[in-house]
Amino acid sequence: MRRSMLFVPGNNPKMMTSCGFFGADAIIFDLEDAVSPDDAVTNVERCRSEIIVRVNAADTPLFAQDLEAIVPQRPDYIMLPKTASRQTVCGCDAAIGEIERRCGMEPGTIGLIALIETALGVENAFEIAT
C-alpha cells in the first residue's frame, strides 16, 4: 500500500539525487513535457521507496525514447499519462516487454500505472482497468 507518492521534476538534478531521503513510499520522476530521461533512475538513493517514472504520453514522439532510456534502468513502474484506451495500455505493455527482453529481463518485471486524465479516459476507464 502506498501512503505517499513524491513527484519529482525530471529536470532538477539536485531534487532527483536527494528525494530518496524523504521517506515517501514511492518516488515519481516526471519526464513528461520534454524532460530528458538520462540518469532519472540511477541517480537516486532508493531508501526503500518504489521508483516510478512518468514518461511522455504514448501519442508523442518522445514516448519511445523515454522507454528506451528508462526501462534498462529497471524502475519499479512506468507511469503512463493521459491514458485514453485499452489499446494504449496494451501497446505500452508490449513496448516495455520488448525492451525488457532485449535487456535480459523477464517480461513483466516493470509494472505499469495508467493515469486517466481526460474525459475520454474516464469514459473508457473500465476498459483501461481490465
Secondary structure, 3 states (H helix, E strand, C coil): CCCCEEEEECCCHHHHHHHHHHCCCEEEEECCCCCCCCCCCCCCCCCCCEEEEECCCCCCCHHHHHHHHHHHHCCCEEEECCCCCHHHHHHHHHHHHHHHHHCCCCCCCCEEEECCCCHHHHHCHHHHHC
